[in-house]
Amino acid sequence: MNISWHGQSCFRISEKIDGKEVVLVTDPYSKESGLFPQKFEADIVTVSHHHFDHNYTEKISGNQDEQPVIFDRPGEYEVKQVFITGIASFHDKKGGAENGDNTIFRINFGDITLVHLGDLGVVLDEKQLDELGTVDILFVPVGGKYTLDGIAAAEVVRQIEPRMVIPMHYKIAGLKIEVGDEKKFLKEMGDRFDSESKLKIAFKDLPEDMTRVVVLEKS
């Protein structure tokens, strides 16, 4: 599996299934974010909520000569042997009253289970944790203000106990949205992390008895 981060909550995830590369893109952003929207070819796009820095799908074209399938709400889906569950959650601590709803996506991609928390604004309840189940790779927002901050993000990591966690939605060069950086989260996680430009990983490479923190460079 190949994973690259493109700023905010946008990732490109790809894996070969039956000899063909299947590509999934999460939460693409528009230029209003201050970052330049990238063109992607994808089979699947997930949109956690409809804010401009998460739902700009106009520059995404189809992979394998087909239009991408876009998922933007809770439910159970399957595309090209990728199994996706959208789980209802809130963008804030007031039941969505401030920032609205948010969809968490649990993605079974090959033999790896990934969870993209979108703009989650509050720690998880027992029902959500049950729906998530065992998680191999977790993408968690850490910048605060509109989402979990570093302390709350670390608490959610402890709730889920993934084998790997990748922080997202934090301050980087060019971003116009006022959020904090990743340092508080990394401190809460013990300041033990690996920095990678891109991630190429197989199931056998995932740790079994700890959570590995990986900070990706923006592609």
C-alpha atoms as an extended CHARMM CRD file, in Angstrom:
* protein
*
       219  EXT
         1         1  MET       CA              0.0000000000        0.0000000000        0.0000000000  PROA      1               0.0000000000
         2         2  ASN       CA              1.1700000000        3.5230000000       -0.8550000000  PROA      2               0.0000000000
         3         3  ILE       CA              0.0690000000        6.5670000000        1.1430000000  PROA      3               0.0000000000
         4         4  SER       CA              0.9020000000       10.2080000000        0.4430000000  PROA      4               0.0000000000
         5         5  TRP       CA             -0.3100000000       13.3110000000        2.2770000000  PROA      5               0.0000000000
         6         6  HSD       CA             -1.2900000000       16.4430000000        0.3770000000  PROA      6               0.0000000000
         7         7  GLY       CA             -2.0540000000       18.8040000000        3.2500000000  PROA      7               0.0000000000
         8         8  GLN       CA             -5.0720000000       19.2490000000        5.5160000000  PROA      8               0.0000000000
         9         9  SER       CA             -6.9740000000       15.9260000000        5.5420000000  PROA      9               0.0000000000
        10        10  CYS       CA             -6.1990000000       14.9700000000        1.9540000000  PROA      10              0.0000000000
        11        11  PHE       CA             -4.4500000000       11.6490000000        1.3460000000  PROA      11              0.0000000000
        12        12  ARG       CA             -3.9020000000        9.5300000000       -1.7360000000  PROA      12              0.0000000000
        13        13  ILE       CA             -4.0260000000        5.8250000000       -0.8850000000  PROA      13              0.0000000000
        14        14  SER       CA             -3.3820000000        3.1190000000       -3.4640000000  PROA      14              0.0000000000
        15        15  GLU       CA             -3.0690000000       -0.6430000000       -3.5610000000  PROA      15              0.0000000000
        16        16  LYS       CA             -2.9840000000       -3.2620000000       -6.3060000000  PROA      16              0.0000000000
        17        17  ILE       CA             -6.0640000000       -5.4630000000       -6.2620000000  PROA      17              0.0000000000
        18        18  ASP       CA             -6.2960000000       -8.2700000000       -8.8220000000  PROA      18              0.0000000000
        19        19  GLY       CA             -3.3690000000       -6.7540000000      -10.6930000000  PROA      19              0.0000000000
        20        20  LYS       CA             -4.8720000000       -3.2560000000      -11.0420000000  PROA      20              0.0000000000
        21        21  GLU       CA             -4.0660000000       -0.1840000000       -8.9840000000  PROA      21              0.0000000000
        22        22  VAL       CA             -7.0720000000        1.0340000000       -7.0110000000  PROA      22              0.0000000000
        23        23  VAL       CA             -6.8150000000        4.6420000000       -5.8010000000  PROA      23              0.0000000000
        24        24  LEU       CA             -8.7310000000        6.3420000000       -3.0010000000  PROA      24              0.0000000000
        25        25  VAL       CA             -8.4960000000       10.0750000000       -2.2080000000  PROA      25              0.0000000000
        26        26  THR       CA             -9.7540000000       11.6140000000        1.0360000000  PROA      26              0.0000000000
        27        27  ASP       CA            -11.0530000000       15.1460000000        1.6740000000  PROA      27              0.0000000000
        28        28  PRO       CA             -9.6830000000       17.1420000000       -1.3070000000  PROA      28              0.0000000000
        29        29  TYR       CA             -9.4480000000       20.9160000000       -0.6770000000  PROA      29              0.0000000000
        30        30  SER       CA            -10.0480000000       24.0390000000       -2.7880000000  PROA      30              0.0000000000
        31        31  LYS       CA             -7.6800000000       26.9840000000       -3.3610000000  PROA      31              0.0000000000
        32        32  GLU       CA             -9.5420000000       28.9920000000       -0.7070000000  PROA      32              0.0000000000
        33        33  SER       CA             -7.5730000000       26.9430000000        1.8140000000  PROA      33              0.0000000000
        34        34  GLY       CA             -4.3790000000       28.6600000000        0.6610000000  PROA      34              0.0000000000
        35        35  LEU       CA             -3.0420000000       25.3900000000       -0.7240000000  PROA      35              0.0000000000
        36        36  PHE       CA             -3.0610000000       24.6130000000       -4.4410000000  PROA      36              0.0000000000
        37        37  PRO       CA             -5.5700000000       21.8600000000       -5.2620000000  PROA      37              0.0000000000
        38        38  GLN       CA             -3.8900000000       18.8990000000       -6.8870000000  PROA      38              0.0000000000
        39        39  LYS       CA             -5.2540000000       16.8590000000       -9.7630000000  PROA      39              0.0000000000
        40        40  PHE       CA             -5.8720000000       13.2220000000       -8.9420000000  PROA      40              0.0000000000
        41        41  GLU       CA             -7.0350000000       10.1690000000      -10.8070000000  PROA      41              0.0000000000
        42        42  ALA       CA             -9.0530000000        8.0790000000       -8.3810000000  PROA      42              0.0000000000
        43        43  ASP       CA            -11.5520000000        5.2600000000       -8.1620000000  PROA      43              0.0000000000
        44        44  ILE       CA            -12.9920000000        6.4140000000       -4.8340000000  PROA      44              0.0000000000
        45        45  VAL       CA            -13.2370000000        9.7610000000       -3.0380000000  PROA      45              0.0000000000
        46        46  THR       CA            -14.3620000000       10.1690000000        0.5640000000  PROA      46              0.0000000000
        47        47  VAL       CA            -15.6560000000       13.5310000000        1.8120000000  PROA      47              0.0000000000
        48        48  SER       CA            -16.0280000000       13.7810000000        5.5740000000  PROA      48              0.0000000000
        49        49  HSD       CA            -18.1140000000       16.9820000000        5.4270000000  PROA      49              0.0000000000
        50        50  HSD       CA            -18.9440000000       19.7790000000        3.0200000000  PROA      50              0.0000000000
        51        51  HSD       CA            -16.5060000000       22.5410000000        3.9050000000  PROA      51              0.0000000000
        52        52  PHE       CA            -14.3230000000       24.0030000000        1.1340000000  PROA      52              0.0000000000
        53        53  ASP       CA            -11.1360000000       22.4770000000        2.5020000000  PROA      53              0.0000000000
        54        54  HSD       CA            -12.5900000000       18.9540000000        2.3990000000  PROA      54              0.0000000000
        55        55  ASN       CA            -15.0070000000       18.6160000000       -0.5200000000  PROA      55              0.0000000000
        56        56  TYR       CA            -13.3480000000       20.0150000000       -3.6590000000  PROA      56              0.0000000000
        57        57  THR       CA            -13.8090000000       17.0930000000       -6.0300000000  PROA      57              0.0000000000
        58        58  GLU       CA            -13.7350000000       19.0850000000       -9.2960000000  PROA      58              0.0000000000
        59        59  LYS       CA            -10.0970000000       18.2700000000      -10.0610000000  PROA      59              0.0000000000
        60        60  ILE       CA            -10.4660000000       14.5360000000       -9.5350000000  PROA      60              0.0000000000
        61        61  SER       CA            -10.8880000000       12.4450000000      -12.6470000000  PROA      61              0.0000000000
        62        62  GLY       CA            -11.5300000000        8.7490000000      -12.9870000000  PROA      62              0.0000000000
        63        63  ASN       CA             -8.9950000000        5.9790000000      -12.7410000000  PROA      63              0.0000000000
        64        64  GLN       CA             -9.2140000000        2.8750000000      -14.9900000000  PROA      64              0.0000000000
        65        65  ASP       CA            -11.3830000000        4.8590000000      -17.4760000000  PROA      65              0.0000000000
        66        66  GLU       CA            -14.2610000000        5.1910000000      -15.0200000000  PROA      66              0.0000000000
        67        67  GLN       CA            -15.6150000000        8.1410000000      -13.0760000000  PROA      67              0.0000000000
        68        68  PRO       CA            -14.6940000000        8.2150000000       -9.3880000000  PROA      68              0.0000000000
        69        69  VAL       CA            -17.3270000000        7.1940000000       -6.8700000000  PROA      69              0.0000000000
        70        70  ILE       CA            -17.8150000000        9.8100000000       -4.1400000000  PROA      70              0.0000000000
        71        71  PHE       CA            -18.9820000000        8.9470000000       -0.6220000000  PROA      71              0.0000000000
        72        72  ASP       CA            -19.9810000000       11.7870000000        1.6960000000  PROA      72              0.0000000000
        73        73  ARG       CA            -22.2890000000       10.3030000000        4.3160000000  PROA      73              0.0000000000
        74        74  PRO       CA            -22.7160000000        7.3920000000        6.7190000000  PROA      74              0.0000000000
        75        75  GLY       CA            -23.4590000000        3.9930000000        5.2080000000  PROA      75              0.0000000000
        76        76  GLU       CA            -21.8560000000        0.8020000000        3.9570000000  PROA      76              0.0000000000
        77        77  TYR       CA            -20.2620000000        0.7310000000        0.5100000000  PROA      77              0.0000000000
        78        78  GLU       CA            -18.1120000000       -1.4430000000       -1.7340000000  PROA      78              0.0000000000
        79        79  VAL       CA            -16.1610000000       -0.4270000000       -4.8290000000  PROA      79              0.0000000000
        80        80  LYS       CA            -13.5730000000       -2.6310000000       -6.5610000000  PROA      80              0.0000000000
        81        81  GLN       CA            -13.1580000000       -4.8380000000       -3.4780000000  PROA      81              0.0000000000
        82        82  VAL       CA            -12.6250000000       -1.8480000000       -1.1970000000  PROA      82              0.0000000000
        83        83  PHE       CA            -15.1470000000       -1.9670000000        1.6670000000  PROA      83              0.0000000000
        84        84  ILE       CA            -16.0850000000        1.3360000000        3.2770000000  PROA      84              0.0000000000
        85        85  THR       CA            -18.1930000000        2.1610000000        6.3060000000  PROA      85              0.0000000000
        86        86  GLY       CA            -19.2080000000        5.7530000000        6.9910000000  PROA      86              0.0000000000
        87        87  ILE       CA            -19.8500000000        6.4210000000       10.6770000000  PROA      87              0.0000000000
        88        88  ALA       CA            -21.7850000000        9.4530000000       11.9290000000  PROA      88              0.0000000000
        89        89  SER       CA            -19.9760000000       11.8610000000       14.2420000000  PROA      89              0.0000000000
        90        90  PHE       CA            -19.7820000000       15.5570000000       15.0970000000  PROA      90              0.0000000000
        91        91  HSD       CA            -17.4830000000       18.3690000000       14.0100000000  PROA      91              0.0000000000
        92        92  ASP       CA            -17.6480000000       20.0040000000       17.4640000000  PROA      92              0.0000000000
        93        93  LYS       CA            -18.3700000000       19.3620000000       21.1280000000  PROA      93              0.0000000000
        94        94  LYS       CA            -21.9470000000       20.6690000000       20.8830000000  PROA      94              0.0000000000
        95        95  GLY       CA            -23.5470000000       17.9200000000       18.8350000000  PROA      95              0.0000000000
        96        96  GLY       CA            -22.8050000000       19.6670000000       15.5550000000  PROA      96              0.0000000000
        97        97  ALA       CA            -24.4440000000       22.9480000000       16.5840000000  PROA      97              0.0000000000
        98        98  GLU       CA            -21.3240000000       24.9660000000       15.7610000000  PROA      98              0.0000000000
        99        99  ASN       CA            -19.6940000000       23.2200000000       12.7890000000  PROA      99              0.0000000000
       100       100  GLY       CA            -22.1440000000       20.5200000000       11.7100000000  PROA      100             0.0000000000
       101       101  ASP       CA            -21.8650000000       16.7940000000       11.1920000000  PROA      101             0.0000000000
       102       102  ASN       CA            -18.7850000000       14.7860000000       10.2470000000  PROA      102             0.0000000000
       103       103  THR       CA            -18.4310000000       11.3350000000        8.7320000000  PROA      103             0.0000000000
       104       104  ILE       CA            -15.6810000000        8.9940000000        9.8880000000  PROA      104             0.0000000000
       105       105  PHE       CA            -14.6710000000        6.5000000000        7.2110000000  PROA      105             0.0000000000
       106       106  ARG       CA            -13.5090000000        2.9790000000        8.0180000000  PROA      106             0.0000000000
       107       107  ILE       CA            -11.8190000000        1.5730000000        4.9150000000  PROA      107             0.0000000000
       108       108  ASN       CA            -10.8900000000       -2.0670000000        4.3550000000  PROA      108             0.0000000000
       109       109  PHE       CA             -8.3090000000       -1.7830000000        1.5920000000  PROA      109             0.0000000000
       110       110  GLY       CA             -6.5710000000       -5.0300000000        0.7360000000  PROA      110             0.0000000000
       111       111  ASP       CA             -5.5650000000       -6.6110000000        4.0370000000  PROA      111             0.0000000000
       112       112  ILE       CA             -5.1970000000       -3.2790000000        5.8750000000  PROA      112             0.0000000000
       113       113  THR       CA             -7.9610000000       -1.4420000000        7.7540000000  PROA      113             0.0000000000
       114       114  LEU       CA             -7.6670000000        2.3320000000        7.7040000000  PROA      114             0.0000000000
       115       115  VAL       CA             -9.7710000000        4.9070000000        9.5370000000  PROA      115             0.0000000000
       116       116  HSD       CA             -9.9970000000        8.5520000000        8.4520000000  PROA      116             0.0000000000
       117       117  LEU       CA            -11.5520000000       10.6550000000       11.2150000000  PROA      117             0.0000000000
       118       118  GLY       CA            -12.2740000000       13.7070000000        9.0350000000  PROA      118             0.0000000000
       119       119  ASP       CA            -12.8460000000       16.8370000000       11.1190000000  PROA      119             0.0000000000
       120       120  LEU       CA            -13.7890000000       14.9980000000       14.2840000000  PROA      120             0.0000000000
       121       121  GLY       CA            -14.3230000000       17.5010000000       17.0860000000  PROA      121             0.0000000000
       122       122  VAL       CA            -14.9950000000       15.2940000000       20.0950000000  PROA      122             0.0000000000
       123       123  VAL       CA            -13.7340000000       12.0330000000       21.5730000000  PROA      123             0.0000000000
       124       124  LEU       CA            -15.5480000000        8.8640000000       20.5150000000  PROA      124             0.0000000000
       125       125  ASP       CA            -18.3970000000        7.1290000000       22.2830000000  PROA      125             0.0000000000
       126       126  GLU       CA            -18.7250000000        3.3820000000       22.8250000000  PROA      126             0.0000000000
       127       127  LYS       CA            -21.0130000000        2.8530000000       19.8380000000  PROA      127             0.0000000000
       128       128  GLN       CA            -18.5470000000        4.5470000000       17.4870000000  PROA      128             0.0000000000
       129       129  LEU       CA            -15.6660000000        2.5490000000       18.9200000000  PROA      129             0.0000000000
       130       130  ASP       CA            -17.5990000000       -0.6760000000       18.3840000000  PROA      130             0.0000000000
       131       131  GLU       CA            -18.2800000000        0.2970000000       14.7670000000  PROA      131             0.0000000000
       132       132  LEU       CA            -14.5990000000        1.0450000000       14.1770000000  PROA      132             0.0000000000
       133       133  GLY       CA            -13.3470000000       -2.2470000000       15.5930000000  PROA      133             0.0000000000
       134       134  THR       CA             -9.6880000000       -3.0920000000       15.0650000000  PROA      134             0.0000000000
       135       135  VAL       CA             -7.7700000000       -0.3690000000       13.2220000000  PROA      135             0.0000000000
       136       136  ASP       CA             -4.3980000000       -0.7240000000       11.5210000000  PROA      136             0.0000000000
       137       137  ILE       CA             -3.7810000000        2.8510000000       10.3280000000  PROA      137             0.0000000000
       138       138  LEU       CA             -5.5180000000        5.9120000000       11.8040000000  PROA      138             0.0000000000
       139       139  PHE       CA             -5.5990000000        9.4060000000       10.2800000000  PROA      139             0.0000000000
       140       140  VAL       CA             -6.3540000000       11.8810000000       13.0780000000  PROA      140             0.0000000000
       141       141  PRO       CA             -6.8280000000       15.6970000000       13.0480000000  PROA      141             0.0000000000
       142       142  VAL       CA             -4.6160000000       17.4120000000       15.6180000000  PROA      142             0.0000000000
       143       143  GLY       CA             -4.6770000000       21.1780000000       14.9350000000  PROA      143             0.0000000000
       144       144  GLY       CA             -7.5260000000       22.1780000000       17.2200000000  PROA      144             0.0000000000
       145       145  LYS       CA             -9.9420000000       25.1320000000       16.8700000000  PROA      145             0.0000000000
       146       146  TYR       CA            -12.2120000000       23.3130000000       14.3930000000  PROA      146             0.0000000000
       147       147  THR       CA            -11.2200000000       19.7510000000       15.3370000000  PROA      147             0.0000000000
       148       148  LEU       CA             -9.5830000000       17.7550000000       18.0830000000  PROA      148             0.0000000000
       149       149  ASP       CA             -6.5240000000       19.4610000000       19.5060000000  PROA      149             0.0000000000
       150       150  GLY       CA             -3.3030000000       17.6120000000       20.2730000000  PROA      150             0.0000000000
       151       151  ILE       CA             -4.4160000000       16.4550000000       23.7220000000  PROA      151             0.0000000000
       152       152  ALA       CA             -7.8440000000       15.2340000000       22.6040000000  PROA      152             0.0000000000
       153       153  ALA       CA             -6.3450000000       13.6200000000       19.4980000000  PROA      153             0.0000000000
       154       154  ALA       CA             -3.9570000000       11.6060000000       21.6550000000  PROA      154             0.0000000000
       155       155  GLU       CA             -6.9070000000       10.5390000000       23.8090000000  PROA      155             0.0000000000
       156       156  VAL       CA             -8.7390000000        9.2840000000       20.7060000000  PROA      156             0.0000000000
       157       157  VAL       CA             -5.6190000000        7.3690000000       19.6630000000  PROA      157             0.0000000000
       158       158  ARG       CA             -5.6200000000        5.6920000000       23.0800000000  PROA      158             0.0000000000
       159       159  GLN       CA             -9.3240000000        4.8770000000       22.6440000000  PROA      159             0.0000000000
       160       160  ILE       CA             -8.7750000000        3.2180000000       19.2750000000  PROA      160             0.0000000000
       161       161  GLU       CA             -5.2930000000        1.7240000000       19.8290000000  PROA      161             0.0000000000
       162       162  PRO       CA             -4.2950000000        1.5950000000       16.1440000000  PROA      162             0.0000000000
       163       163  ARG       CA             -1.0670000000        0.0010000000       15.0050000000  PROA      163             0.0000000000
       164       164  MET       CA             -0.0700000000        3.2180000000       13.2290000000  PROA      164             0.0000000000
       165       165  VAL       CA             -1.2860000000        6.8130000000       13.4560000000  PROA      165             0.0000000000
       166       166  ILE       CA             -0.7360000000        9.6610000000       10.9850000000  PROA      166             0.0000000000
       167       167  PRO       CA             -1.5940000000       13.2250000000       12.1210000000  PROA      167             0.0000000000
       168       168  MET       CA             -3.4060000000       15.5940000000        9.7550000000  PROA      168             0.0000000000
       169       169  HSD       CA             -5.2670000000       18.9280000000        9.6770000000  PROA      169             0.0000000000
       170       170  TYR       CA             -2.5630000000       21.0880000000       11.2510000000  PROA      170             0.0000000000
       171       171  LYS       CA             -0.6930000000       24.2370000000       10.3240000000  PROA      171             0.0000000000
       172       172  ILE       CA              1.6810000000       24.0580000000        7.3580000000  PROA      172             0.0000000000
       173       173  ALA       CA              3.2240000000       26.6680000000        5.0660000000  PROA      173             0.0000000000
       174       174  GLY       CA              0.6440000000       28.3830000000        2.8660000000  PROA      174             0.0000000000
       175       175  LEU       CA             -2.4350000000       27.2180000000        4.7620000000  PROA      175             0.0000000000
       176       176  LYS       CA             -4.8130000000       30.1370000000        5.4330000000  PROA      176             0.0000000000
       177       177  ILE       CA             -6.9640000000       28.2770000000        7.9520000000  PROA      177             0.0000000000
       178       178  GLU       CA             -6.0670000000       29.1320000000       11.5330000000  PROA      178             0.0000000000
       179       179  VAL       CA             -5.1770000000       25.8730000000       13.2230000000  PROA      179             0.0000000000
       180       180  GLY       CA             -2.3560000000       24.8220000000       15.5100000000  PROA      180             0.0000000000
       181       181  ASP       CA              0.6750000000       22.7550000000       14.5890000000  PROA      181             0.0000000000
       182       182  GLU       CA              1.3450000000       19.0910000000       15.2790000000  PROA      182             0.0000000000
       183       183  LYS       CA              3.7990000000       19.5680000000       18.1630000000  PROA      183             0.0000000000
       184       184  LYS       CA              1.3490000000       19.2560000000       21.0540000000  PROA      184             0.0000000000
       185       185  PHE       CA              0.0330000000       15.9810000000       19.6670000000  PROA      185             0.0000000000
       186       186  LEU       CA              3.5220000000       14.5810000000       19.1610000000  PROA      186             0.0000000000
       187       187  LYS       CA              4.4270000000       15.5570000000       22.7250000000  PROA      187             0.0000000000
       188       188  GLU       CA              1.3150000000       13.8060000000       24.0460000000  PROA      188             0.0000000000
       189       189  MET       CA              2.3870000000       10.7130000000       22.0950000000  PROA      189             0.0000000000
       190       190  GLY       CA              5.7810000000       10.7640000000       23.7990000000  PROA      190             0.0000000000
       191       191  ASP       CA              7.7050000000       12.5950000000       21.0560000000  PROA      191             0.0000000000
       192       192  ARG       CA              8.4680000000        9.2510000000       19.4090000000  PROA      192             0.0000000000
       193       193  PHE       CA              7.7010000000        9.4240000000       15.7190000000  PROA      193             0.0000000000
       194       194  ASP       CA              9.1010000000        8.7390000000       12.2770000000  PROA      194             0.0000000000
       195       195  SER       CA              9.1540000000       11.3160000000        9.4820000000  PROA      195             0.0000000000
       196       196  GLU       CA              8.5300000000       10.0450000000        5.9600000000  PROA      196             0.0000000000
       197       197  SER       CA              8.0630000000       11.7340000000        2.5930000000  PROA      197             0.0000000000
       198       198  LYS       CA              5.6300000000        8.9920000000        1.5210000000  PROA      198             0.0000000000
       199       199  LEU       CA              4.6520000000        5.7120000000        3.0800000000  PROA      199             0.0000000000
       200       200  LYS       CA              4.9040000000        2.3260000000        1.4200000000  PROA      200             0.0000000000
       201       201  ILE       CA              3.7290000000       -0.3630000000        3.7790000000  PROA      201             0.0000000000
       202       202  ALA       CA              2.4680000000       -3.9360000000        3.8720000000  PROA      202             0.0000000000
       203       203  PHE       CA              0.4180000000       -5.5530000000        6.6200000000  PROA      203             0.0000000000
       204       204  LYS       CA              3.4510000000       -7.5030000000        7.8320000000  PROA      204             0.0000000000
       205       205  ASP       CA              5.2960000000       -4.2200000000        8.4480000000  PROA      205             0.0000000000
       206       206  LEU       CA              2.7560000000       -2.9040000000       10.9590000000  PROA      206             0.0000000000
       207       207  PRO       CA              3.8030000000       -3.0990000000       14.6240000000  PROA      207             0.0000000000
       208       208  GLU       CA              1.9540000000       -5.6190000000       16.7850000000  PROA      208             0.0000000000
       209       209  ASP       CA              2.3330000000       -4.3210000000       20.3310000000  PROA      209             0.0000000000
       210       210  MET       CA              2.6040000000       -0.5360000000       20.0090000000  PROA      210             0.0000000000
       211       211  THR       CA              1.3020000000        2.4420000000       18.0460000000  PROA      211             0.0000000000
       212       212  ARG       CA              3.8220000000        3.8050000000       15.5600000000  PROA      212             0.0000000000
       213       213  VAL       CA              3.4530000000        7.5500000000       14.8860000000  PROA      213             0.0000000000
       214       214  VAL       CA              4.3530000000        8.6530000000       11.3530000000  PROA      214             0.0000000000
       215       215  VAL       CA              4.5290000000       12.2810000000       10.2580000000  PROA      215             0.0000000000
       216       216  LEU       CA              4.2640000000       12.6160000000        6.4970000000  PROA      216             0.0000000000
       217       217  GLU       CA              5.6990000000       15.4650000000        4.4770000000  PROA      217             0.0000000000
       218       218  LYS       CA              3.2220000000       17.2810000000        2.2420000000  PROA      218             0.0000000000
       219       219  SER       CA              3.4450000000       15.9550000000       -1.3290000000  PROA      219             0.0000000000
